[in-house]
Amino acid sequence: MPMNVNLTPYLEKMVREKVNSGLYTSASEVIREALRLMDEQDSIRKARTDLLRQEIQSGIESGAATVWNPDVIKNAGRKRSKK
């Protein structure tokens, strides 16, 4: 299915430079690679978001938060380090 796409002058220049560099043989190849990379980034972003949601859910399921005193924890650590 043929598709026409309008690019900003900056993006058009970028595509032309990529083709002129010899890394790509055509503008279509540059665009395909850009879309493939965008799809990869979307997948990575989704995986990170899913992991974050799992971590949040684990925290919620771990129970109520407890109040803690940093001085108590420091003192306990100091006692352990003296042994």
Secondary structure, 3 states (H helix, E strand, C coil): CCCCCCCCHHHHHHHHHHHHCCCCCCHHHHHHHHHHHHHHHHHHHHHHHHHHHHHHHHHHHCCCCCCCCHHHHHHHHHHHHHC
